[in-house]
């Protein structure tokens, strides 16, 4: 398992792996996925195992309003300022970009708080180190639970992006094996 038992450190380590940030943002933009929940499903699968309904529901009950009312509005403001706002307002570009940096820092802090809260909501103790294949299967099942909840059906390129994220969370994971494991977990859904 890459990273640590701490969810935030695990996420930061995963997000820094090649192609993971792009894959996360693509799934976020195309399907409305909450990247923190995608990473939570991976972390849980690697460190705790299969997510039970109580934990899953608690995670979504907290994360949905937090993401909708805090994280996404901050992201929308920051993105608007980057694309259109700071060059086309009466506010000086320097002042606008300084505010944008502050909003970016607040967004980052909001995501950190979301992840810290998700970890605190996790009552399942860490499992003994499991083999990479078991971690992969657990992670795939947790992700299936999340994607099915929102009726998200991934196409081939999106499945490859998700596989890239999962492969980054498991030591010595083979991308082809991850795709096969995800496809197997998602069959019939």
Buried (B, 14 or more C-beta within 10 A) or exposed (E): BBBEEBBBEBBBBBBEBEBBBEBBEBBBEBBEBBBBBBBBBBBBBBBBBBBBEEBBEBBBEBBEEBBEEBBBBBBEBBBEBBEEBBEEEEBEEEEBBEBBEEBBEBBEEBBBBBBEBBBEBBEBEEBEEBEBEBBBBBBBBBBBBBBEEEEBEBEEEBBBBBBBBBBBBBEEBBEEBBBBBBEEBBEEE
